[in-house]
Amino acid sequence: MPDGYHYADGEPLKNTADVLDLIGDAWGSGARWVAVPIERLPADFFKLSTGVAGEITQKFANYRIGLAIVGDTTRHAAASDAVRAWMIEANRGEHLWFVRDEAELATRLAARQ
């Protein structure tokens, strides 16, 4: 499954071990992308000064697995110019995307093939 993805529902991600478990699950299933519902992210993910987003996204990049944050990010983008700029830039790239739903993710993945 060259651009297959793993939809990561479940409990909120609380620490690095949770993120690595998620990456391990994706790796084991052969997924190239992981779709994480926005509700599973740590509360301070969108506070860039905490470094939480950087730590999580770097783990995925290190393992060469794409990360798609799935859900409504409107309030986070509206609350911070830096977050909005980061999200726009990420969506132009190949490793981190912010998508509204699984259908948008599927469309983006299909366009890569």
MOPAC internal coordinates of N, CA, C and O (Angstrom, degrees):
PM7 1SCF
backbone

  N    0.0000 0     0.00 0     0.00 0    0    0    0
  C    1.4423 1     0.00 0     0.00 0    1    0    0
  C    1.5217 1   107.79 1     0.00 0    2    1    0
  O    1.2310 1   119.29 1   -90.91 1    3    2    1
  N    1.3235 1   118.96 1    89.09 1    3    2    1
  C    1.4573 1   122.84 1  -171.40 1    5    3    2
  C    1.5147 1   114.47 1   -60.05 1    6    5    3
  O    1.2310 1   119.49 1   139.45 1    7    6    5
  N    1.3057 1   118.58 1   -40.55 1    7    6    5
  C    1.4608 1   119.98 1   178.28 1    9    7    6
  C    1.5177 1   110.35 1  -121.33 1   10    9    7
  O    1.2310 1   120.52 1  -153.67 1   11   10    9
  N    1.3169 1   116.62 1    26.33 1   11   10    9
  C    1.4387 1   120.38 1   178.21 1   13   11   10
  C    1.5232 1   110.58 1   -63.88 1   14   13   11
  O    1.2310 1   121.11 1   -20.51 1   15   14   13
  N    1.3241 1   115.47 1   159.49 1   15   14   13
  C    1.4523 1   118.44 1   179.12 1   17   15   14
  C    1.5123 1   110.77 1  -137.71 1   18   17   15
  O    1.2310 1   122.18 1   -19.99 1   19   18   17
  N    1.2900 1   113.43 1   160.01 1   19   18   17
  C    1.4604 1   123.29 1   179.95 1   21   19   18
  C    1.5186 1   107.16 1  -111.62 1   22   21   19
  O    1.2310 1   119.74 1   -59.18 1   23   22   21
  N    1.3431 1   118.10 1   120.82 1   23   22   21
  C    1.4640 1   121.09 1   177.41 1   25   23   22
  C    1.5189 1   107.90 1   -85.87 1   26   25   23
  O    1.2310 1   121.33 1   -62.68 1   27   26   25
  N    1.2960 1   115.06 1   117.32 1   27   26   25
  C    1.4573 1   121.47 1  -171.37 1   29   27   26
  C    1.5247 1   112.12 1   -97.00 1   30   29   27
  O    1.2310 1   120.88 1  -102.67 1   31   30   29
  N    1.3363 1   115.92 1    77.33 1   31   30   29
  C    1.4538 1   117.21 1   174.41 1   33   31   30
  C    1.5242 1   108.81 1   -88.19 1   34   33   31
  O    1.2310 1   120.42 1   -16.36 1   35   34   33
  N    1.3090 1   116.80 1   163.64 1   35   34   33
  C    1.4526 1   120.22 1  -179.64 1   37   35   34
  C    1.5137 1   112.02 1   137.35 1   38   37   35
  O    1.2310 1   121.70 1    22.05 1   39   38   37
  N    1.3067 1   114.36 1  -157.95 1   39   38   37
  C    1.4650 1   121.74 1  -177.96 1   41   39   38
  C    1.5254 1   111.15 1   -69.32 1   42   41   39
  O    1.2310 1   120.56 1   -22.97 1   43   42   41
  N    1.3336 1   116.54 1   157.03 1   43   42   41
  C    1.4705 1   119.71 1   176.16 1   45   43   42
  C    1.5281 1   111.92 1   -59.65 1   46   45   43
  O    1.2310 1   121.26 1   -32.82 1   47   46   45
  N    1.3168 1   115.19 1   147.18 1   47   46   45
  C    1.4644 1   121.29 1   175.81 1   49   47   46
  C    1.5199 1   107.31 1   -77.56 1   50   49   47
  O    1.2310 1   120.51 1   -58.94 1   51   50   49
  N    1.3213 1   116.62 1   121.06 1   51   50   49
  C    1.4632 1   119.96 1  -174.59 1   53   51   50
  C    1.5191 1   113.51 1  -106.27 1   54   53   51
  O    1.2310 1   120.59 1   154.79 1   55   54   53
  N    1.3207 1   116.47 1   -25.21 1   55   54   53
  C    1.4678 1   118.87 1  -174.67 1   57   55   54
  C    1.5275 1   110.09 1  -156.39 1   58   57   55
  O    1.2310 1   121.58 1    -1.50 1   59   58   57
  N    1.3243 1   114.57 1   178.50 1   59   58   57
  C    1.4617 1   120.79 1  -178.41 1   61   59   58
  C    1.5266 1   111.73 1   -59.91 1   62   61   59
  O    1.2310 1   120.31 1   142.86 1   63   62   61
  N    1.3175 1   117.02 1   -37.14 1   63   62   61
  C    1.4706 1   120.15 1  -179.99 1   65   63   62
  C    1.5274 1   110.87 1   -60.87 1   66   65   63
  O    1.2310 1   120.31 1   140.07 1   67   66   65
  N    1.3382 1   117.02 1   -39.93 1   67   66   65
  C    1.4688 1   120.01 1   177.58 1   69   67   66
  C    1.5253 1   111.05 1   -62.18 1   70   69   67
  O    1.2310 1   120.57 1   138.86 1   71   70   69
  N    1.3280 1   116.52 1   -41.14 1   71   70   69
  C    1.4633 1   121.43 1   179.71 1   73   71   70
  C    1.5235 1   109.97 1   -65.45 1   74   73   71
  O    1.2310 1   120.27 1   135.66 1   75   74   73
  N    1.3197 1   117.09 1   -44.34 1   75   74   73
  C    1.4641 1   120.50 1   179.53 1   77   75   74
  C    1.5245 1   111.51 1   -65.61 1   78   77   75
  O    1.2310 1   119.69 1   144.34 1   79   78   77
  N    1.3354 1   118.20 1   -35.66 1   79   78   77
  C    1.4656 1   121.09 1   174.96 1   81   79   78
  C    1.5286 1   110.13 1   -62.06 1   82   81   79
  O    1.2310 1   120.65 1   137.21 1   83   82   81
  N    1.3182 1   116.36 1   -42.79 1   83   82   81
  C    1.4560 1   121.47 1   178.96 1   85   83   82
  C    1.5292 1   110.97 1   -62.63 1   86   85   83
  O    1.2310 1   120.73 1   135.98 1   87   86   85
  N    1.3187 1   116.21 1   -44.02 1   87   86   85
  C    1.4629 1   120.84 1   177.53 1   89   87   86
  C    1.5316 1   110.00 1   -62.90 1   90   89   87
  O    1.2310 1   120.26 1   138.82 1   91   90   89
  N    1.3197 1   117.10 1   -41.18 1   91   90   89
  C    1.4586 1   121.05 1   177.81 1   93   91   90
  C    1.5146 1   112.51 1   -61.44 1   94   93   91
  O    1.2310 1   120.59 1   138.71 1   95   94   93
  N    1.3369 1   116.48 1   -41.29 1   95   94   93
  C    1.4665 1   120.47 1   177.19 1   97   95   94
  C    1.5241 1   110.46 1   -61.87 1   98   97   95
  O    1.2310 1   121.04 1   136.11 1   99   98   97
  N    1.3265 1   115.63 1   -43.89 1   99   98   97
  C    1.4703 1   119.87 1   179.92 1  101   99   98
  C    1.5191 1   110.83 1   -64.90 1  102  101   99
  O    1.2310 1   121.25 1   134.38 1  103  102  101
  N    1.3182 1   115.22 1   -45.62 1  103  102  101
  C    1.4650 1   120.84 1  -179.73 1  105  103  102
  C    1.5277 1   109.92 1   -58.97 1  106  105  103
  O    1.2310 1   120.80 1   134.54 1  107  106  105
  N    1.3224 1   116.07 1   -45.46 1  107  106  105
  C    1.4657 1   121.32 1  -178.58 1  109  107  106
  C    1.5123 1   113.36 1   -63.54 1  110  109  107
  O    1.2310 1   120.51 1   150.96 1  111  110  109
  N    1.3249 1   116.63 1   -29.04 1  111  110  109
  C    1.4653 1   119.23 1  -179.38 1  113  111  110
  C    1.5288 1   112.38 1   -92.87 1  114  113  111
  O    1.2310 1   120.55 1   178.78 1  115  114  113
  N    1.3289 1   116.55 1    -1.22 1  115  114  113
  C    1.4563 1   120.57 1   179.64 1  117  115  114
  C    1.5174 1   114.33 1    80.41 1  118  117  115
  O    1.2310 1   120.33 1  -167.56 1  119  118  117
  N    1.3275 1   116.97 1    12.44 1  119  118  117
  C    1.4607 1   120.45 1  -179.21 1  121  119  118
  C    1.5221 1   110.80 1   -72.53 1  122  121  119
  O    1.2310 1   121.00 1   -37.58 1  123  122  121
  N    1.3139 1   115.69 1   142.42 1  123  122  121
  C    1.4666 1   121.36 1   176.85 1  125  123  122
  C    1.5212 1   111.08 1   -98.46 1  126  125  123
  O    1.2310 1   120.48 1   165.60 1  127  126  125
  N    1.3386 1   116.69 1   -14.40 1  127  126  125
  C    1.4569 1   123.59 1   179.30 1  129  127  126
  C    1.5189 1   110.08 1  -134.86 1  130  129  127
  O    1.2310 1   120.87 1   -30.54 1  131  130  129
  N    1.3202 1   115.94 1   149.46 1  131  130  129
  C    1.4594 1   121.87 1   172.96 1  133  131  130
  C    1.5190 1   107.24 1  -122.16 1  134  133  131
  O    1.2310 1   120.66 1   -51.51 1  135  134  133
  N    1.3188 1   116.35 1   128.49 1  135  134  133
  C    1.4597 1   122.84 1   177.30 1  137  135  134
  C    1.5269 1   107.80 1  -100.68 1  138  137  135
  O    1.2310 1   120.56 1   -65.91 1  139  138  137
  N    1.3207 1   116.54 1   114.09 1  139  138  137
  C    1.4615 1   121.78 1  -178.39 1  141  139  138
  C    1.5227 1   109.30 1  -109.96 1  142  141  139
  O    1.2310 1   120.23 1   -60.94 1  143  142  141
  N    1.3282 1   117.17 1   119.06 1  143  142  141
  C    1.4615 1   119.08 1   176.27 1  145  143  142
  C    1.5378 1   109.51 1   -60.85 1  146  145  143
  O    1.2310 1   120.98 1   -39.40 1  147  146  145
  N    1.3070 1   115.73 1   140.60 1  147  146  145
  C    1.4563 1   120.77 1  -176.93 1  149  147  146
  C    1.5369 1   111.44 1   -55.67 1  150  149  147
  O    1.2310 1   120.29 1   149.86 1  151  150  149
  N    1.3163 1   117.05 1   -30.14 1  151  150  149
  C    1.4670 1   121.50 1  -179.28 1  153  151  150
  C    1.5314 1   112.69 1   -66.11 1  154  153  151
  O    1.2310 1   120.08 1   160.07 1  155  154  153
  N    1.3127 1   117.44 1   -19.93 1  155  154  153
  C    1.4701 1   121.02 1  -179.84 1  157  155  154
  C    1.5208 1   113.01 1   -84.69 1  158  157  155
  O    1.2310 1   120.04 1   168.15 1  159  158  157
  N    1.3204 1   117.52 1   -11.85 1  159  158  157
  C    1.4621 1   120.36 1  -177.63 1  161  159  158
  C    1.5248 1   111.39 1   -74.27 1  162  161  159
  O    1.2310 1   120.67 1   -30.89 1  163  162  161
  N    1.3304 1   116.33 1   149.11 1  163  162  161
  C    1.4680 1   119.02 1   175.11 1  165  163  162
  C    1.5308 1   110.09 1   -60.00 1  166  165  163
  O    1.2310 1   120.44 1   -29.47 1  167  166  165
  N    1.3146 1   116.77 1   150.53 1  167  166  165
  C    1.4634 1   122.39 1  -176.59 1  169  167  166
  C    1.5261 1   112.71 1   -55.29 1  170  169  167
  O    1.2310 1   120.03 1   146.96 1  171  170  169
  N    1.3200 1   117.54 1   -33.04 1  171  170  169
  C    1.4630 1   120.02 1  -175.85 1  173  171  170
  C    1.5348 1   113.14 1   -97.41 1  174  173  171
  O    1.2310 1   119.84 1  -164.04 1  175  174  173
  N    1.3121 1   117.90 1    15.96 1  175  174  173
  C    1.4631 1   121.34 1   179.00 1  177  175  174
  C    1.5248 1   111.36 1   -57.81 1  178  177  175
  O    1.2310 1   120.04 1   137.00 1  179  178  177
  N    1.3248 1   117.53 1   -43.00 1  179  178  177
  C    1.4557 1   121.35 1  -176.52 1  181  179  178
  C    1.5353 1   113.45 1   -88.23 1  182  181  179
  O    1.2310 1   120.09 1  -171.96 1  183  182  181
  N    1.3211 1   117.42 1     8.04 1  183  182  181
  C    1.4599 1   121.89 1   170.57 1  185  183  182
  C    1.5261 1   105.79 1   -99.83 1  186  185  183
  O    1.2310 1   121.02 1   -88.25 1  187  186  185
  N    1.3159 1   115.66 1    91.75 1  187  186  185
  C    1.4600 1   121.16 1  -170.12 1  189  187  186
  C    1.5216 1   113.15 1   -57.97 1  190  189  187
  O    1.2310 1   119.81 1   150.24 1  191  190  189
  N    1.3142 1   117.97 1   -29.76 1  191  190  189
  C    1.4699 1   120.70 1  -178.37 1  193  191  190
  C    1.5234 1   112.84 1   -65.62 1  194  193  191
  O    1.2310 1   119.80 1   162.48 1  195  194  193
  N    1.3353 1   117.99 1   -17.52 1  195  194  193
  C    1.4667 1   120.23 1   179.81 1  197  195  194
  C    1.5192 1   112.44 1   -76.99 1  198  197  195
  O    1.2310 1   120.11 1   156.96 1  199  198  197
  N    1.3285 1   117.39 1   -23.04 1  199  198  197
  C    1.4572 1   121.62 1  -178.53 1  201  199  198
  C    1.5164 1   114.16 1    82.82 1  202  201  199
  O    1.2310 1   119.95 1   178.19 1  203  202  201
  N    1.3234 1   117.70 1    -1.81 1  203  202  201
  C    1.4663 1   120.92 1  -177.74 1  205  203  202
  C    1.5266 1   110.85 1   -62.93 1  206  205  203
  O    1.2310 1   120.12 1   133.34 1  207  206  205
  N    1.3161 1   117.37 1   -46.66 1  207  206  205
  C    1.4676 1   120.64 1  -179.99 1  209  207  206
  C    1.5223 1   110.79 1   -61.11 1  210  209  207
  O    1.2310 1   120.80 1   136.76 1  211  210  209
  N    1.3216 1   116.08 1   -43.24 1  211  210  209
  C    1.4596 1   119.59 1   179.39 1  213  211  210
  C    1.5056 1   112.52 1   -62.61 1  214  213  211
  O    1.2310 1   120.76 1   138.72 1  215  214  213
  N    1.3245 1   116.16 1   -41.28 1  215  214  213
  C    1.4645 1   120.08 1   179.87 1  217  215  214
  C    1.5272 1   111.12 1   -64.32 1  218  217  215
  O    1.2310 1   120.63 1   134.69 1  219  218  217
  N    1.3207 1   116.39 1   -45.31 1  219  218  217
  C    1.4655 1   120.28 1  -178.79 1  221  219  218
  C    1.5238 1   110.88 1   -66.89 1  222  221  219
  O    1.2310 1   120.24 1   131.28 1  223  222  221
  N    1.3154 1   117.14 1   -48.72 1  223  222  221
  C    1.4640 1   119.21 1  -176.84 1  225  223  222
  C    1.5211 1   111.27 1   -66.68 1  226  225  223
  O    1.2310 1   119.84 1   147.39 1  227  226  225
  N    1.3235 1   117.91 1   -32.61 1  227  226  225
  C    1.4639 1   120.60 1   178.53 1  229  227  226
  C    1.5284 1   111.25 1   -66.45 1  230  229  227
  O    1.2310 1   120.24 1   143.12 1  231  230  229
  N    1.3238 1   117.14 1   -36.88 1  231  230  229
  C    1.4784 1   120.18 1   177.76 1  233  231  230
  C    1.5301 1   109.78 1   -59.81 1  234  233  231
  O    1.2310 1   120.57 1   134.40 1  235  234  233
  N    1.3305 1   116.52 1   -45.60 1  235  234  233
  C    1.4614 1   119.60 1   178.90 1  237  235  234
  C    1.5235 1   110.78 1   -63.61 1  238  237  235
  O    1.2310 1   120.28 1   137.27 1  239  238  237
  N    1.3080 1   117.07 1   -42.73 1  239  238  237
  C    1.4699 1   120.69 1   179.43 1  241  239  238
  C    1.5233 1   110.82 1   -62.30 1  242  241  239
  O    1.2310 1   120.34 1   138.68 1  243  242  241
  N    1.3276 1   116.95 1   -41.32 1  243  242  241
  C    1.4669 1   120.84 1   179.91 1  245  243  242
  C    1.5290 1   111.90 1   -58.91 1  246  245  243
  O    1.2310 1   120.72 1   144.50 1  247  246  245
  N    1.3245 1   116.23 1   -35.50 1  247  246  245
  C    1.4636 1   120.78 1  -179.04 1  249  247  246
  C    1.5338 1   112.05 1   -94.36 1  250  249  247
  O    1.2310 1   120.75 1  -174.58 1  251  250  249
  N    1.3211 1   116.16 1     5.42 1  251  250  249
  C    1.4627 1   122.85 1   178.97 1  253  251  250
  C    1.5300 1   112.57 1    55.42 1  254  253  251
  O    1.2310 1   121.82 1  -137.74 1  255  254  253
  N    1.3215 1   114.12 1    42.26 1  255  254  253
  C    1.4628 1   121.60 1   175.28 1  257  255  254
  C    1.5204 1   106.87 1  -117.92 1  258  257  255
  O    1.2310 1   120.73 1   -52.09 1  259  258  257
  N    1.3318 1   116.21 1   127.91 1  259  258  257
  C    1.4563 1   120.27 1   179.29 1  261  259  258
  C    1.5180 1   110.86 1   -71.17 1  262  261  259
  O    1.2310 1   121.14 1   -29.96 1  263  262  261
  N    1.3229 1   115.42 1   150.04 1  263  262  261
  C    1.4646 1   121.99 1   178.70 1  265  263  262
  C    1.5209 1   108.52 1  -121.11 1  266  265  263
  O    1.2310 1   121.03 1   -57.78 1  267  266  265
  N    1.3233 1   115.64 1   122.22 1  267  266  265
  C    1.4612 1   121.55 1   175.51 1  269  267  266
  C    1.5257 1   107.73 1  -113.14 1  270  269  267
  O    1.2310 1   120.86 1   -59.88 1  271  270  269
  N    1.3191 1   115.95 1   120.12 1  271  270  269
  C    1.4573 1   121.56 1   174.76 1  273  271  270
  C    1.5264 1   105.89 1   -88.80 1  274  273  271
  O    1.2310 1   120.67 1   -60.08 1  275  274  273
  N    1.3275 1   116.32 1   119.92 1  275  274  273
  C    1.4595 1   121.56 1  -173.20 1  277  275  274
  C    1.5241 1   110.28 1  -107.80 1  278  277  275
  O    1.2310 1   121.00 1   -57.10 1  279  278  277
  N    1.3195 1   115.68 1   122.90 1  279  278  277
  C    1.4623 1   119.89 1   176.69 1  281  279  278
  C    1.5154 1   111.67 1   142.52 1  282  281  279
  O    1.2310 1   121.49 1     3.49 1  283  282  281
  N    1.3095 1   114.76 1  -176.51 1  283  282  281
  C    1.4574 1   121.75 1  -177.08 1  285  283  282
  C    1.5245 1   110.36 1   -83.55 1  286  285  283
  O    1.2310 1   120.88 1   -68.20 1  287  286  285
  N    1.3173 1   115.92 1   111.80 1  287  286  285
  C    1.4655 1   121.58 1  -179.41 1  289  287  286
  C    1.5288 1   111.73 1  -102.30 1  290  289  287
  O    1.2310 1   120.32 1  -171.00 1  291  290  289
  N    1.3140 1   116.99 1     9.00 1  291  290  289
  C    1.4561 1   121.90 1  -173.91 1  293  291  290
  C    1.5246 1   112.96 1   -53.66 1  294  293  291
  O    1.2310 1   119.96 1   132.22 1  295  294  293
  N    1.3145 1   117.69 1   -47.78 1  295  294  293
  C    1.4736 1   118.83 1  -176.21 1  297  295  294
  C    1.5221 1   111.81 1   -68.03 1  298  297  295
  O    1.2310 1   120.00 1   147.78 1  299  298  297
  N    1.3198 1   117.61 1   -32.22 1  299  298  297
  C    1.4671 1   120.58 1   177.91 1  301  299  298
  C    1.5246 1   110.38 1   -69.23 1  302  301  299
  O    1.2310 1   120.66 1   137.94 1  303  302  301
  N    1.3297 1   116.34 1   -42.06 1  303  302  301
  C    1.4618 1   120.77 1   178.75 1  305  303  302
  C    1.5292 1   110.85 1   -65.75 1  306  305  303
  O    1.2310 1   120.58 1   141.91 1  307  306  305
  N    1.3239 1   116.49 1   -38.09 1  307  306  305
  C    1.4642 1   120.67 1  -179.21 1  309  307  306
  C    1.5280 1   112.09 1   -71.06 1  310  309  307
  O    1.2310 1   120.68 1   152.93 1  311  310  309
  N    1.3141 1   116.31 1   -27.07 1  311  310  309
  C    1.4666 1   120.66 1  -175.59 1  313  311  310
  C    1.5261 1   113.78 1   -80.06 1  314  313  311
  O    1.2310 1   120.11 1   162.46 1  315  314  313
  N    1.3427 1   117.40 1   -17.54 1  315  314  313
  C    1.4567 1   119.60 1  -174.38 1  317  315  314
  C    1.5197 1   111.34 1  -151.79 1  318  317  315
  O    1.2310 1   120.97 1   -55.42 1  319  318  317
  N    1.3239 1   115.74 1   124.58 1  319  318  317
  C    1.4672 1   119.63 1   175.71 1  321  319  318
  C    1.5211 1   110.98 1   -62.09 1  322  321  319
  O    1.2310 1   120.54 1   142.44 1  323  322  321
  N    1.3361 1   116.56 1   -37.56 1  323  322  321
  C    1.4668 1   120.76 1  -179.23 1  325  323  322
  C    1.5282 1   110.86 1   -65.26 1  326  325  323
  O    1.2310 1   120.32 1   137.14 1  327  326  325
  N    1.3104 1   117.00 1   -42.86 1  327  326  325
  C    1.4699 1   120.59 1   178.76 1  329  327  326
  C    1.5231 1   109.91 1   -65.15 1  330  329  327
  O    1.2310 1   120.27 1   135.99 1  331  330  329
  N    1.3225 1   117.09 1   -44.01 1  331  330  329
  C    1.4645 1   120.52 1   179.43 1  333  331  330
  C    1.5267 1   110.37 1   -60.18 1  334  333  331
  O    1.2310 1   119.90 1   134.73 1  335  334  333
  N    1.3262 1   117.80 1   -45.27 1  335  334  333
  C    1.4684 1   121.39 1   179.30 1  337  335  334
  C    1.5267 1   111.35 1   -63.58 1  338  337  335
  O    1.2310 1   120.53 1   139.44 1  339  338  337
  N    1.3306 1   116.60 1   -40.56 1  339  338  337
  C    1.4621 1   121.72 1   178.56 1  341  339  338
  C    1.5299 1   110.38 1   -62.19 1  342  341  339
  O    1.2310 1   120.58 1   135.91 1  343  342  341
  N    1.3167 1   116.49 1   -44.09 1  343  342  341
  C    1.4596 1   120.20 1  -179.15 1  345  343  342
  C    1.5333 1   111.30 1   -65.66 1  346  345  343
  O    1.2310 1   120.02 1   139.03 1  347  346  345
  N    1.3116 1   117.58 1   -40.97 1  347  346  345
  C    1.4672 1   121.18 1   178.28 1  349  347  346
  C    1.5271 1   109.78 1   -62.48 1  350  349  347
  O    1.2310 1   120.84 1   133.06 1  351  350  349
  N    1.3136 1   115.99 1   -46.94 1  351  350  349
  C    1.4683 1   120.42 1   180.00 1  353  351  350
  C    1.5368 1   111.20 1   -63.54 1  354  353  351
  O    1.2310 1   120.51 1   136.61 1  355  354  353
  N    1.3242 1   116.64 1   -43.39 1  355  354  353
  C    1.4679 1   120.48 1   179.69 1  357  355  354
  C    1.5233 1   110.75 1   -59.88 1  358  357  355
  O    1.2310 1   120.10 1   138.77 1  359  358  357
  N    1.3154 1   117.41 1   -41.23 1  359  358  357
  C    1.4652 1   121.19 1  -178.48 1  361  359  358
  C    1.5207 1   113.00 1   -68.01 1  362  361  359
  O    1.2310 1   120.24 1   164.58 1  363  362  361
  N    1.3244 1   117.14 1   -15.42 1  363  362  361
  C    1.4712 1   120.91 1   174.99 1  365  363  362
  C    1.5271 1   111.08 1   -84.57 1  366  365  363
  O    1.2310 1   120.50 1   164.78 1  367  366  365
  N    1.3132 1   116.64 1   -15.22 1  367  366  365
  C    1.4518 1   121.51 1  -174.43 1  369  367  366
  C    1.5128 1   114.17 1   -92.01 1  370  369  367
  O    1.2310 1   121.59 1    14.89 1  371  370  369
  N    1.3116 1   114.56 1  -165.11 1  371  370  369
  C    1.4624 1   121.62 1  -174.57 1  373  371  370
  C    1.5297 1   114.05 1  -120.37 1  374  373  371
  O    1.2310 1   119.82 1  -172.78 1  375  374  373
  N    1.3347 1   117.95 1     7.22 1  375  374  373
  C    1.4704 1   119.01 1  -173.87 1  377  375  374
  C    1.5209 1   114.57 1  -126.78 1  378  377  375
  O    1.2310 1   120.16 1   157.01 1  379  378  377
  N    1.3159 1   117.31 1   -22.99 1  379  378  377
  C    1.4656 1   122.06 1  -178.41 1  381  379  378
  C    1.5143 1   108.43 1  -140.05 1  382  381  379
  O    1.2310 1   121.25 1   -56.14 1  383  382  381
  N    1.3336 1   115.22 1   123.86 1  383  382  381
  C    1.4578 1   120.55 1   177.59 1  385  383  382
  C    1.5168 1   109.67 1  -130.01 1  386  385  383
  O    1.2310 1   121.27 1   -30.36 1  387  386  385
  N    1.3127 1   115.17 1   149.64 1  387  386  385
  C    1.4574 1   123.22 1   171.62 1  389  387  386
  C    1.5195 1   106.19 1  -113.25 1  390  389  387
  O    1.2310 1   120.44 1   -64.95 1  391  390  389
  N    1.3364 1   116.76 1   115.05 1  391  390  389
  C    1.4668 1   121.72 1  -176.27 1  393  391  390
  C    1.5256 1   109.82 1  -125.26 1  394  393  391
  O    1.2310 1   121.14 1   -27.70 1  395  394  393
  N    1.3218 1   115.43 1   152.30 1  395  394  393
  C    1.4696 1   120.44 1  -178.98 1  397  395  394
  C    1.5244 1   112.38 1   -69.65 1  398  397  395
  O    1.2310 1   120.82 1   140.71 1  399  398  397
  N    1.3454 1   116.04 1   -39.29 1  399  398  397
  C    1.4616 1   119.75 1  -174.83 1  401  399  398
  C    1.5248 1   109.93 1  -158.27 1  402  401  399
  O    1.2310 1   121.35 1    -2.12 1  403  402  401
  N    1.3183 1   115.03 1   177.88 1  403  402  401
  C    1.4674 1   119.65 1  -179.51 1  405  403  402
  C    1.5284 1   112.69 1   -64.27 1  406  405  403
  O    1.2310 1   120.36 1   148.91 1  407  406  405
  N    1.3262 1   116.92 1   -31.09 1  407  406  405
  C    1.4669 1   119.66 1   178.88 1  409  407  406
  C    1.5293 1   110.39 1   -63.22 1  410  409  407
  O    1.2310 1   120.25 1   137.57 1  411  410  409
  N    1.3310 1   117.12 1   -42.43 1  411  410  409
  C    1.4616 1   119.91 1   178.18 1  413  411  410
  C    1.5370 1   110.60 1   -64.63 1  414  413  411
  O    1.2310 1   120.79 1   140.29 1  415  414  413
  N    1.3226 1   116.09 1   -39.71 1  415  414  413
  C    1.4573 1   119.45 1   177.33 1  417  415  414
  C    1.5286 1   110.62 1   -62.47 1  418  417  415
  O    1.2310 1   120.44 1   133.80 1  419  418  417
  N    1.3096 1   116.76 1   -46.20 1  419  418  417
  C    1.4665 1   120.86 1   179.99 1  421  419  418
  C    1.5353 1   110.81 1   -59.58 1  422  421  419
  O    1.2310 1   120.40 1   139.41 1  423  422  421
  N    1.3127 1   116.84 1   -40.59 1  423  422  421
  C    1.4664 1   121.48 1   178.17 1  425  423  422
  C    1.5267 1   110.80 1   -62.77 1  426  425  423
  O    1.2310 1   120.70 1   134.57 1  427  426  425
  N    1.3159 1   116.27 1   -45.43 1  427  426  425
  C    1.4680 1   120.04 1  -179.65 1  429  427  426
  C    1.5219 1   111.35 1   -64.95 1  430  429  427
  O    1.2310 1   120.67 1   138.63 1  431  430  429
  N    1.3180 1   116.33 1   -41.37 1  431  430  429
  C    1.4633 1   119.73 1   179.38 1  433  431  430
  C    1.5309 1   110.77 1   -65.63 1  434  433  431
  O    1.2310 1   120.43 1   139.36 1  435  434  433
  N    1.3361 1   116.79 1   -40.64 1  435  434  433
  C    1.4588 1   120.83 1   179.74 1  437  435  434
  C    1.5254 1   111.10 1   -64.12 1  438  437  435
  O    1.2310 1   120.36 1   145.72 1  439  438  437
  N    1.3201 1   116.92 1   -34.28 1  439  438  437
  C    1.4572 1   121.20 1  -179.41 1  441  439  438
  C    1.5302 1   111.65 1   -68.80 1  442  441  439
  O    1.2310 1   119.83 1   159.56 1  443  442  441
  N    1.3181 1   117.92 1   -20.44 1  443  442  441
  C    1.4672 1   122.27 1  -179.93 1  445  443  442
  C    1.5121 1   111.57 1   -78.26 1  446  445  443
  O    1.2310 1   119.47 1   161.23 1  447  446  445
  N    1.3116 1   118.61 1   -18.77 1  447  446  445
  C    1.4638 1   120.87 1  -173.63 1  449  447  446
  C    1.4947 1   112.73 1   -84.80 1  450  449  447
  O    1.2310 1   120.10 1   180.00 1  451  450  449

